[in-house]
Amino acid sequence: MTTRTTRSPRRRTVVALAVVLAVLAGFIVRLVDIQIVNADEHVADSIENALGGSQTLYGARGEIVDEQGDTLAGSILLYDCQLDPLLITQIDTQILDGTSSRRPWIEVSEDVAEITGQDVAAVRAIVADALAENPDSRFAYLERRVTTEQYRSLADLAMPYIVCVPHPARAYPDGAVAGNLIGFVGSDGTALEGYELSADSCLAPTEGSRTFQRGKDGVLIPGTEKVQPAEDGGTLALTIDRDLQWYLQQLIGEQVQDMGAQRGGILVVETKTGKIRAAAEYPSVDPNDPLASELDDRGNWIFRGTFEPGSTFKALTAATVVDAGGQNTESTVVASSQETFANGARVRDAFAHPAYAYTLTGVLIDSSNAGISKFSEKVDAQTRYDYFQRFGIGEGSAVSFYGEEQGVLRPSDQWDNQTLYNTSFGQGLTTTMPELAGAYAAIANDGVRMPLSLVESCTAADGTVTTPDLPEPERVISEDSASQVRAMLENVFLQASYSPQVAIPGYRVAGKTGTSEKVDPVTGGYKSGVYYTSMVGFAPAEDPEYLVVVTLDEPTKVTSSAANATAFQKAMTQVLKTYRVMPSTTSPEVLPKFG
C-alpha cells in the first residue's frame, strides 16, 4: 500500500513534464518553421497583408557666413506632415467592429485642424479627395512647413497615419543685409539668385529615404525599415563683413534718397588681397520675402550694371603714359577748355578756361578732358588699349558672380577719330564697378592687380574644404609708375574743390571722381541731363590698404561728382575703423598743377 501511494504522484509528475515538453517542442518546431524553414514565405505573407510606406528625408541646406563666421543664410527646422488615407479607413473600420480602441478620424481631424490652423472641413477633405481619386491611397499632404511646436502636438495624438518628416527651410536672420549678394531660394527650396544659385553645388543637401511596412493596425513591422540618411549641404564662407555691409547699405540708401537717384552702390576692396569686404547697394532685396522687391531690385546691380566711367578713367590713362610714355607727375601740356586735334576730333572741358600749361597732376586735379587727351598722344592707340586690358577693363572680374556683366572695350583699330581721344577720359567704352575697383586697386598695390574675390571657401559636411581657383596676380605697371599715380591721385583729393568733403582726419586719402552721361539704349545717343556719378579712392595713400568705390545712377539733386563725396567719406571712415587701420604718420607731397 505504501509503495503504490508514493508512486502515484511521481507518475503524475512525469506525465505533466512530458506534456510540457511536448508543447515546448511544438513551439520550437513552429519557431523553426517561421524563422528558418519557411521564413521567406511567412515574411511575404506578412508584407502582403501589410501597409507599405516611404518617406523622403531632407538634409539641411548649408549656411552662408561672412568672414567672421556670422550666419547670413541658414536653415530652420520645419516639418512636412502627411496622412495615410487607407490606414485611416482601416482603423475606422476596426473601431466599428470593435477590434480597435483608437479614436475615430472624425474626432481626430478636429484636433488636427486646431493644431495646424486649418479648417476642419478642409482637413477631412484631404482624406476624402485622396480616397476618391484612389481608394488605396497611401499618401496625402496634410500641411507643409509646420513648426516644431505643431509637430510635437501632432505627435502627441499618437496616430500612426500622421507622419511628419523634418524639412529644413531657408532663413535669412539679417533680412536684406547682403541680400543682393546672397540671393534667395524659391518656396520649394530651388536656388534662384545670387550665391544661393551660383554656389548651389556647395550648399545643396543630398536627399535620403526611408521605406517601411506597417501591419493593418498601423504598427511598424520589425525588420522592414530601411533608411538612407540625408546629407547636409556645405558651408559657404564669403569675404564680406556683415556689420560693415549693414552700415554701408544704410549709408548708400540715404545717399540715393538725398540725391534723388535711381539707385547706388558701394564696393570695398582690400587692395593687397583683392578680397571684397562689402558690396552694398540700394534698393536691395530681403531674401525672406523677395516678392516684396521690384524685379529689377532682386538681382545685383553692382556686378551687372555697366556704364561709361567718365573721369575716373583718366587715372588709367595717366598710369599708361607714365609707365609707357615717359611722362611724370610734372610733365606738361598746353590745353585750353576746347581743343581741336589734327584728325578733326574735338574735345571740351566741363568749364571754360584759357590755355593752361597743365602738369599731368593738374590735368587730374581739374579733370581736364582736353589735357588728358593731349597726354594720351604720348603713346599710340594700341599701347593704350593693351594697358586698359591689363587693368582688367572689358573682361569682368575673377569673382564671376552669377550674371556678372563685362565692360565693353573695342580693339583700338575700331576706334574712330573721336573715340581715339574720348577713351582717354572714359567715353566710348564701358566698365563695371568691380572692373574699376580692380584697376584702381592695382595702382594702390604697387602696380600689381590682384584678382577680386568674394568667396573664401566651401566646407562640405564631411569637413572637406574647397577654395576658389583664382588667376595669378598680374603686374600692370611698374612700382615707380604706381607710386607716381598714387601721388597725383592724393593731390586730386588735396586740391580739388570738393577736398573738404572727402578729407578724413588723421589719414592721407587719394582718389578721383567721374561723371558720365547715360547712353539711351534705344537711340544709341546720350540722354540729355541724365548722369552716372562715381568716386574711387583708397587709404592710407602712402600705403593703401582699402579701396572704396561709390556710384549713383541718375542723381537729380546734385549731378556733379560731389554727389558721391559724403557717402565716400563716411564709407572710407567706417572701413578704416572696422579694420583698425593705423593713421598716417607722414605728410603728403603737394604737387604743382601748372608747369
C-alpha positions as CSV (number, residue, x, y, z in Angstrom):
1,M,0.0,0.0,0.0
2,T,2.8,2.3,0.9
3,T,4.6,1.7,-2.4
4,R,1.5,2.3,-4.5
5,T,0.7,5.6,-2.7
6,T,4.2,7.1,-3.3
7,R,4.4,6.0,-6.9
8,S,1.2,7.8,-8.0
9,P,2.4,11.4,-7.6
10,R,5.7,10.5,-9.4
11,R,3.7,9.2,-12.3
12,R,1.6,12.3,-12.5
13,T,4.8,14.5,-12.4
14,V,6.3,12.5,-15.2
15,V,3.1,12.8,-17.3
16,A,2.9,16.6,-16.7
17,L,6.5,17.1,-17.6
18,A,6.0,15.1,-20.8
19,V,3.1,17.3,-21.7
20,V,5.1,20.5,-21.1
21,L,8.0,19.1,-23.2
22,A,5.6,18.2,-26.0
23,V,4.1,21.7,-26.0
24,L,7.5,23.3,-25.9
25,A,8.7,21.1,-28.7
26,G,5.7,22.2,-30.7
27,F,6.6,25.9,-30.2
28,I,10.2,25.2,-31.2
29,V,9.1,23.4,-34.3
30,R,6.8,26.3,-35.2
31,L,9.5,28.8,-34.5
32,V,12.0,27.0,-36.7
33,D,9.3,26.8,-39.4
34,I,8.7,30.6,-39.2
35,Q,12.2,31.9,-38.8
36,I,14.2,29.3,-40.8
37,V,12.4,26.7,-42.9
38,N,9.7,28.9,-44.3
39,A,10.9,32.3,-43.3
40,D,10.7,33.9,-46.7
41,E,7.1,32.6,-47.2
42,H,5.9,33.9,-43.9
43,V,7.6,37.3,-44.4
44,A,6.0,37.5,-47.8
45,D,2.6,36.7,-46.3
46,S,3.2,39.4,-43.7
47,I,4.2,42.0,-46.2
48,E,1.3,41.0,-48.5
49,N,-1.1,41.9,-45.6
50,A,0.9,45.0,-44.6
51,L,0.8,48.6,-45.5
52,G,4.0,49.8,-47.2
53,G,5.3,53.3,-46.9
54,S,8.2,55.5,-47.9
55,Q,9.5,58.9,-46.9
56,T,11.9,61.4,-48.4
57,L,14.5,62.5,-45.8
58,Y,15.7,66.1,-46.2
59,G,19.1,67.4,-45.2
60,A,19.7,71.0,-44.2
61,R,20.9,73.4,-46.8
62,G,24.3,74.7,-45.9
63,E,24.9,78.1,-44.3
64,I,26.3,81.2,-45.9
65,V,28.5,83.0,-43.5
66,D,30.6,86.2,-43.5
67,E,34.4,86.5,-42.9
68,Q,33.8,86.2,-39.1
69,G,31.6,83.1,-39.4
70,D,28.4,85.0,-38.7
71,T,25.4,83.5,-40.4
72,L,23.9,85.3,-43.4
73,A,21.8,82.4,-44.6
74,G,20.8,79.3,-42.7
75,S,18.1,76.8,-42.1
76,I,15.4,76.4,-39.5
77,L,13.8,73.1,-38.7
78,L,10.2,72.7,-40.1
79,Y,8.2,69.6,-40.9
80,D,6.2,68.3,-43.8
81,C,3.2,66.3,-42.4
82,Q,1.3,63.7,-44.4
83,L,-1.6,61.4,-43.9
84,D,-2.2,57.8,-44.8
85,P,-5.8,57.8,-46.1
86,L,-6.1,54.0,-46.5
87,L,-4.9,53.4,-42.9
88,I,-7.4,55.9,-41.6
89,T,-10.3,54.0,-43.2
90,Q,-8.9,50.7,-42.0
91,I,-8.6,51.9,-38.4
92,D,-12.1,53.4,-38.6
93,T,-13.4,50.0,-39.7
94,Q,-11.7,48.3,-36.8
95,I,-13.3,50.8,-34.4
96,L,-16.7,49.9,-35.8
97,D,-16.2,46.1,-35.5
98,G,-14.8,46.5,-32.0
99,T,-11.2,45.4,-32.8
100,S,-9.6,48.8,-32.1
101,S,-9.8,51.2,-29.2
102,R,-8.4,54.2,-31.1
103,R,-10.4,57.4,-31.6
104,P,-12.2,57.8,-35.0
105,W,-10.9,60.1,-37.7
106,I,-13.9,62.4,-37.3
107,E,-12.7,63.3,-33.8
108,V,-9.0,63.3,-34.5
109,S,-9.5,65.6,-37.5
110,E,-10.8,68.3,-35.2
111,D,-7.7,68.1,-33.1
112,V,-5.5,68.2,-36.2
113,A,-7.3,71.3,-37.6
114,E,-6.8,73.1,-34.3
115,I,-3.1,72.3,-34.2
116,T,-2.4,73.3,-37.8
117,G,-4.8,76.2,-38.0
118,Q,-6.6,74.6,-40.9
119,D,-10.4,74.4,-41.3
120,V,-11.6,71.0,-40.1
121,A,-13.7,70.5,-43.2
122,A,-10.5,71.1,-45.3
123,V,-8.6,68.6,-43.3
124,R,-11.3,66.0,-43.8
125,A,-11.5,66.8,-47.5
126,I,-7.8,66.0,-47.8
127,V,-8.5,62.4,-47.0
128,A,-11.8,62.2,-48.8
129,D,-10.4,63.6,-52.0
130,A,-7.4,61.3,-51.9
131,L,-9.6,58.2,-51.5
132,A,-12.0,59.4,-54.2
133,E,-9.1,59.5,-56.6
134,N,-7.6,56.3,-55.4
135,P,-9.3,54.0,-52.8
136,D,-5.9,52.6,-51.9
137,S,-4.2,55.9,-51.4
138,R,-1.3,55.8,-49.0
139,F,-0.3,59.4,-49.2
140,A,-1.8,62.9,-48.9
141,Y,-0.1,66.0,-47.7
142,L,-1.7,67.4,-44.5
143,E,0.4,70.5,-44.2
144,R,3.9,71.6,-45.2
145,R,6.3,73.6,-43.2
146,V,4.7,73.1,-39.8
147,T,6.7,74.4,-36.8
148,T,8.3,72.2,-34.2
149,E,5.6,73.0,-31.7
150,Q,2.9,72.0,-34.1
151,Y,4.8,68.8,-34.9
152,R,5.0,67.8,-31.3
153,S,1.3,68.4,-30.8
154,L,0.5,66.2,-33.8
155,A,2.9,63.5,-32.5
156,D,1.1,63.6,-29.1
157,L,-2.1,62.4,-30.9
158,A,-0.2,59.1,-31.4
159,M,-2.0,58.3,-34.6
160,P,0.0,56.0,-37.0
161,Y,-1.5,57.6,-40.1
162,I,0.0,61.0,-39.3
163,V,3.7,61.1,-40.3
164,C,5.8,64.2,-40.1
165,V,9.2,64.4,-41.9
166,P,11.8,67.1,-41.0
167,H,12.2,69.5,-43.9
168,P,14.6,72.4,-43.1
169,A,13.6,75.7,-44.6
170,R,15.7,78.7,-45.6
171,A,16.0,81.7,-43.3
172,Y,18.0,84.9,-43.5
173,P,18.4,86.3,-40.0
174,D,19.6,89.7,-41.0
175,G,16.9,90.3,-43.7
176,A,18.2,92.5,-46.5
177,V,21.8,92.6,-45.3
178,A,23.8,91.3,-48.3
179,G,20.6,90.2,-49.9
180,N,21.7,91.2,-53.4
181,L,24.8,89.0,-52.9
182,I,23.3,86.1,-51.1
183,G,20.3,85.7,-53.4
184,F,17.4,83.6,-52.4
185,V,15.6,80.3,-52.9
186,G,12.0,79.5,-54.0
187,S,9.2,78.2,-51.8
188,D,10.2,74.7,-52.9
189,G,13.9,75.3,-52.0
190,T,15.1,75.8,-55.5
191,A,18.0,78.2,-55.7
192,L,17.1,81.2,-57.8
193,E,19.6,84.1,-57.3
194,G,23.0,85.2,-56.1
195,Y,25.3,82.8,-54.3
196,E,22.3,80.6,-53.4
197,L,22.3,79.8,-57.1
198,S,25.9,80.1,-58.2
199,A,27.2,78.1,-55.1
200,D,24.3,75.6,-55.1
201,S,26.7,72.7,-55.6
202,C,28.3,73.7,-52.3
203,L,25.1,74.5,-50.4
204,A,22.6,71.9,-51.6
205,P,21.9,68.9,-49.4
206,T,21.5,65.4,-50.6
207,E,18.1,63.8,-50.0
208,G,17.8,60.5,-48.2
209,S,15.0,58.0,-48.0
210,R,13.1,55.7,-45.5
211,T,11.0,52.7,-46.5
212,F,8.9,50.6,-44.2
213,Q,6.0,48.2,-43.8
214,R,3.1,48.5,-41.2
215,G,0.6,46.0,-40.2
216,K,-3.1,46.7,-40.7
217,D,-3.2,48.0,-37.2
218,G,-0.6,50.7,-38.2
219,V,2.2,49.2,-36.2
220,L,5.6,49.1,-37.8
221,I,6.7,45.5,-38.8
222,P,10.1,44.8,-37.4
223,G,12.9,44.3,-39.9
224,T,11.1,46.1,-42.7
225,E,12.6,49.6,-42.2
226,K,15.4,50.7,-44.5
227,V,17.0,54.1,-44.1
228,Q,19.3,56.0,-46.4
229,P,20.3,59.1,-44.4
230,A,20.2,62.6,-45.9
231,E,23.4,64.6,-46.1
232,D,23.5,68.3,-45.1
233,G,24.9,70.9,-47.5
234,G,28.3,72.6,-47.1
235,T,29.1,76.0,-45.6
236,L,29.9,78.8,-48.0
237,A,32.2,81.5,-46.4
238,L,32.2,84.9,-48.0
239,T,34.9,87.6,-47.7
240,I,32.5,90.3,-46.6
241,D,32.0,91.7,-43.1
242,R,28.3,91.6,-42.1
243,D,28.4,94.6,-39.9
244,L,30.2,96.7,-42.4
245,Q,27.8,95.5,-45.1
246,W,24.9,96.6,-43.0
247,Y,26.3,100.1,-42.3
248,L,27.1,100.7,-46.0
249,Q,23.7,99.6,-47.1
250,Q,22.1,102.2,-44.7
251,L,24.6,104.8,-46.0
252,I,24.0,104.2,-49.7
253,G,20.3,104.1,-49.1
254,E,20.4,107.6,-47.5
255,Q,22.7,108.9,-50.3
256,V,20.4,107.7,-53.0
257,Q,17.4,109.3,-51.4
258,D,19.2,112.6,-50.6
259,M,20.5,112.9,-54.2
260,G,17.2,111.8,-55.8
261,A,19.0,109.0,-57.6
262,Q,17.5,105.8,-59.0
263,R,20.0,103.5,-57.3
264,G,23.5,103.4,-55.9
265,G,26.3,101.1,-54.8
266,I,29.4,101.0,-52.5
267,L,32.1,98.5,-53.2
268,V,35.0,97.9,-50.7
269,V,38.2,96.0,-51.7
270,E,41.2,95.0,-49.6
271,T,43.9,96.2,-52.0
272,K,46.7,93.8,-51.1
273,T,44.5,90.7,-51.4
274,G,41.7,91.6,-53.8
275,K,39.1,90.4,-51.2
276,I,35.8,92.3,-51.4
277,R,34.8,93.3,-47.9
278,A,31.4,94.8,-48.7
279,A,29.2,95.2,-51.8
280,A,26.3,97.3,-50.7
281,E,23.5,98.6,-52.9
282,Y,20.2,100.3,-52.8
283,P,17.4,99.4,-53.5
284,S,18.1,95.9,-52.0
285,V,16.1,92.7,-51.5
286,D,15.1,90.8,-48.4
287,P,15.7,87.1,-49.3
288,N,13.0,86.2,-46.8
289,D,10.5,88.0,-49.0
290,P,11.9,88.6,-52.4
291,L,8.5,89.3,-54.0
292,A,8.3,92.4,-51.9
293,S,11.0,94.0,-54.0
294,E,10.7,95.1,-57.6
295,L,12.0,92.6,-60.2
296,D,15.0,94.8,-61.1
297,D,16.0,95.1,-57.4
298,R,16.2,91.3,-56.8
299,G,19.4,90.9,-58.7
300,N,22.8,92.5,-58.2
301,W,23.4,95.9,-59.8
302,I,27.0,96.2,-58.7
303,F,28.0,93.2,-60.8
304,R,25.5,93.6,-63.6
305,G,25.5,97.3,-64.2
306,T,27.7,98.7,-66.9
307,F,28.4,102.4,-67.5
308,E,30.9,104.8,-69.1
309,P,33.3,105.5,-66.3
310,G,34.0,109.2,-67.3
311,S,36.8,111.0,-65.5
312,T,37.7,108.2,-63.1
313,F,39.2,106.6,-66.2
314,K,41.8,109.4,-66.5
315,A,43.9,107.8,-63.8
316,L,44.3,104.7,-66.1
317,T,45.4,106.9,-69.0
318,A,47.8,108.7,-66.7
319,A,49.2,105.4,-65.5
320,T,49.7,104.4,-69.1
321,V,51.6,107.5,-70.2
322,V,53.8,107.4,-67.1
323,D,54.6,103.7,-67.5
324,A,54.9,103.6,-71.3
325,G,55.2,107.2,-72.5
326,G,58.0,108.6,-70.4
327,Q,55.8,111.1,-68.5
328,N,55.8,112.0,-64.8
329,T,53.8,114.0,-62.3
330,E,55.2,117.3,-63.5
331,S,55.2,116.7,-67.3
332,T,53.2,119.4,-69.1
333,V,50.9,120.0,-72.0
334,V,49.2,123.3,-73.0
335,A,45.5,122.9,-73.2
336,S,42.5,125.2,-73.3
337,S,39.0,124.3,-72.5
338,Q,38.3,123.3,-76.1
339,E,40.8,121.6,-78.4
340,T,40.6,120.5,-82.0
341,F,43.1,117.8,-82.9
342,A,44.8,117.1,-86.2
343,N,42.4,114.3,-87.2
344,G,39.4,116.7,-86.7
345,A,38.4,115.4,-83.3
346,R,37.1,118.0,-80.8
347,V,37.3,117.8,-77.0
348,R,35.8,120.0,-74.4
349,D,36.3,120.6,-70.7
350,A,33.4,120.9,-68.3
351,F,34.3,124.5,-67.6
352,A,35.7,127.4,-69.7
353,H,39.3,128.4,-69.2
354,P,42.2,129.8,-71.2
355,A,45.2,127.8,-72.3
356,Y,47.0,126.4,-69.3
357,A,50.4,124.7,-69.1
358,Y,48.9,121.8,-67.2
359,T,51.0,119.3,-65.4
360,L,49.8,115.7,-65.6
361,T,48.8,116.2,-61.9
362,G,47.0,119.4,-62.8
363,V,45.0,117.6,-65.5
364,L,43.8,115.1,-63.0
365,I,43.0,117.8,-60.3
366,D,41.0,119.9,-62.7
367,S,39.7,116.8,-64.6
368,S,40.6,118.3,-67.9
369,N,39.4,116.3,-70.9
370,A,41.4,118.3,-73.3
371,G,44.6,118.0,-71.2
372,I,44.3,114.2,-70.8
373,S,43.6,113.9,-74.5
374,K,46.9,115.7,-75.3
375,F,48.8,113.4,-72.8
376,S,47.2,110.4,-74.4
377,E,49.1,111.2,-77.6
378,K,52.3,110.3,-75.8
379,V,51.6,106.6,-76.6
380,D,49.9,105.0,-79.6
381,A,46.4,103.7,-79.5
382,Q,47.3,100.1,-79.4
383,T,49.5,100.6,-76.3
384,R,46.7,102.4,-74.5
385,Y,44.3,99.5,-75.5
386,D,46.8,97.0,-74.2
387,Y,47.2,98.8,-70.9
388,F,43.5,99.2,-70.4
389,Q,43.1,95.4,-71.0
390,R,45.8,94.7,-68.5
391,F,44.0,96.8,-65.9
392,G,41.0,94.5,-66.5
393,I,38.7,96.7,-68.4
394,G,36.2,94.7,-70.5
395,E,36.9,91.3,-69.0
396,G,34.7,91.2,-65.9
397,S,36.2,90.2,-62.6
398,A,37.6,87.0,-61.2
399,V,34.6,86.9,-58.9
400,S,32.5,85.5,-61.7
401,F,29.3,86.5,-59.9
402,Y,26.2,84.9,-61.3
403,G,25.0,87.0,-64.2
404,E,28.0,89.3,-63.9
405,E,28.4,91.7,-66.9
406,Q,31.6,92.8,-68.6
407,G,32.6,96.2,-69.8
408,V,33.0,96.8,-73.5
409,L,36.4,97.9,-74.8
410,R,36.6,97.7,-78.5
411,P,40.0,97.0,-80.1
412,S,42.0,100.1,-81.0
413,D,41.7,99.5,-84.7
414,Q,38.0,100.1,-84.3
415,W,38.4,103.5,-82.7
416,D,37.3,106.3,-85.0
417,N,39.0,109.8,-84.8
418,Q,36.8,110.9,-81.9
419,T,37.0,107.7,-79.9
420,L,40.7,107.8,-80.2
421,Y,40.6,110.7,-77.7
422,N,37.3,110.1,-75.9
423,T,38.7,106.8,-74.5
424,S,41.4,108.7,-72.6
425,F,38.7,110.3,-70.4
426,G,36.3,107.4,-70.1
427,Q,33.9,107.7,-73.0
428,G,33.4,105.4,-75.9
429,L,33.8,102.3,-73.6
430,T,32.0,100.8,-70.7
431,T,33.1,99.2,-67.5
432,T,31.6,97.9,-64.2
433,M,32.2,98.7,-60.6
434,P,34.3,95.6,-60.0
435,E,36.4,96.3,-63.1
436,L,37.0,99.8,-62.0
437,A,37.8,98.7,-58.4
438,G,40.3,96.1,-59.7
439,A,42.1,98.7,-61.9
440,Y,42.4,101.2,-59.1
441,A,43.4,98.5,-56.6
442,A,46.3,97.7,-59.0
443,I,47.5,101.3,-58.7
444,A,47.2,101.1,-54.9
445,N,49.0,97.8,-54.8
446,D,52.3,99.0,-56.3
447,G,51.1,98.2,-59.9
448,V,50.1,94.6,-59.3
449,R,46.4,93.7,-60.0
450,M,45.1,91.1,-57.6
451,P,42.1,89.0,-58.7
452,L,38.9,90.1,-56.9
453,S,37.3,87.5,-54.7
454,L,34.1,87.2,-52.7
455,V,34.3,83.6,-51.6
456,E,36.8,82.3,-49.0
457,S,35.8,78.7,-49.1
458,C,33.2,75.9,-49.2
459,T,33.4,73.4,-46.3
460,A,31.5,70.2,-47.1
461,A,29.6,68.4,-44.4
462,D,32.4,65.9,-44.1
463,G,34.9,68.7,-43.4
464,T,36.5,68.9,-46.9
465,V,37.5,72.5,-47.7
466,T,37.5,73.8,-51.2
467,T,38.8,77.3,-52.1
468,P,38.2,79.2,-55.3
469,D,40.5,78.8,-58.2
470,L,41.7,82.3,-58.9
471,P,44.0,83.6,-61.6
472,E,47.5,84.7,-60.6
473,P,48.2,88.3,-59.7
474,E,49.4,90.4,-62.7
475,R,51.8,93.3,-62.8
476,V,50.2,96.1,-64.9
477,I,52.6,99.0,-64.3
478,S,55.9,99.3,-62.5
479,E,56.1,100.1,-58.8
480,D,57.6,103.5,-59.6
481,S,54.7,104.3,-62.0
482,A,52.2,103.2,-59.4
483,S,53.8,105.5,-56.8
484,Q,53.6,108.5,-59.1
485,V,49.9,107.9,-60.0
486,R,49.1,107.5,-56.3
487,A,50.8,110.8,-55.5
488,M,48.8,112.5,-58.3
489,L,45.5,111.0,-57.0
490,E,46.3,112.1,-53.5
491,N,46.8,115.7,-54.8
492,V,43.4,115.4,-56.5
493,F,41.8,114.9,-53.1
494,L,44.0,117.6,-51.6
495,Q,43.4,120.3,-54.2
496,A,40.1,119.7,-55.8
497,S,37.0,121.9,-54.9
498,Y,35.4,119.0,-53.0
499,S,38.5,118.3,-50.9
500,P,37.0,119.2,-47.6
501,Q,34.1,116.8,-48.2
502,V,36.4,113.8,-48.7
503,A,39.0,114.5,-46.1
504,I,39.4,112.0,-43.2
505,P,41.2,113.4,-40.1
506,G,44.4,111.5,-39.5
507,Y,44.6,109.7,-42.8
508,R,46.0,110.5,-46.2
509,V,43.4,109.7,-48.9
510,A,43.7,109.5,-52.7
511,G,41.2,109.2,-55.4
512,K,39.3,110.5,-58.4
513,T,35.7,111.4,-59.3
514,G,33.8,110.8,-62.5
515,T,30.6,111.9,-64.2
516,S,29.3,110.4,-67.4
517,E,26.2,110.8,-69.4
518,K,24.0,107.8,-69.7
519,V,23.5,106.2,-73.1
520,D,20.0,105.8,-74.4
521,P,19.7,102.1,-75.4
522,V,17.1,102.9,-78.0
523,T,18.7,105.8,-79.9
524,G,22.3,105.0,-79.0
525,G,23.0,108.6,-78.1
526,Y,23.4,110.2,-74.8
527,K,20.4,111.1,-72.6
528,S,20.2,114.8,-72.0
529,G,20.7,115.7,-68.4
530,V,20.9,112.1,-67.2
531,Y,24.2,111.2,-65.5
532,Y,26.1,108.4,-63.7
533,T,28.4,109.7,-61.0
534,S,31.3,107.8,-59.4
535,M,34.1,108.3,-56.9
536,V,37.0,105.9,-56.4
537,G,39.6,106.3,-53.7
538,F,42.0,104.4,-51.3
539,A,43.7,105.0,-48.0
540,P,46.1,105.4,-46.4
541,A,47.5,107.0,-49.6
542,E,51.2,106.3,-48.6
543,D,50.5,102.5,-48.1
544,P,46.9,101.8,-49.3
545,E,45.0,99.0,-47.6
546,Y,41.4,99.6,-48.6
547,L,39.7,101.0,-51.7
548,V,36.1,102.3,-51.9
549,V,34.0,102.8,-55.0
550,V,30.8,104.8,-54.7
551,T,28.4,105.1,-57.6
552,L,25.0,106.8,-58.1
553,D,22.7,106.1,-61.0
554,E,20.8,109.2,-62.3
555,P,21.2,111.6,-59.3
556,T,18.9,114.6,-59.8
557,K,19.6,117.0,-56.9
558,V,23.4,117.1,-57.5
559,T,24.7,115.8,-60.8
560,S,28.4,116.5,-60.3
561,S,30.9,114.2,-58.7
562,A,30.2,115.9,-55.4
563,A,27.1,113.8,-55.2
564,N,29.2,110.9,-54.1
565,A,31.6,112.8,-51.7
566,T,29.6,112.5,-48.5
567,A,29.0,108.8,-48.9
568,F,32.6,108.1,-49.9
569,Q,34.0,110.0,-46.8
570,K,31.7,108.2,-44.4
571,A,32.2,104.8,-46.1
572,M,36.0,105.1,-46.0
573,T,36.0,106.3,-42.4
574,Q,34.0,103.3,-41.3
575,V,36.2,100.9,-43.3
576,L,39.3,102.2,-41.6
577,K,37.6,102.0,-38.2
578,T,36.3,98.5,-38.8
579,Y,39.7,97.1,-39.8
580,R,41.6,99.2,-37.3
581,V,43.9,100.8,-39.9
582,M,46.7,102.9,-38.3
583,P,46.5,106.6,-39.0
584,S,49.1,108.2,-41.4
585,T,52.3,109.3,-39.8
586,T,53.7,111.3,-42.8
587,S,52.5,114.3,-44.7
588,P,51.7,114.3,-48.4
589,E,53.8,115.9,-51.1
590,V,52.0,118.8,-52.7
591,L,52.5,118.7,-56.5
592,P,52.1,121.6,-58.9
593,K,49.0,121.9,-61.1
594,F,50.8,124.0,-63.7
595,G,54.2,124.0,-65.3
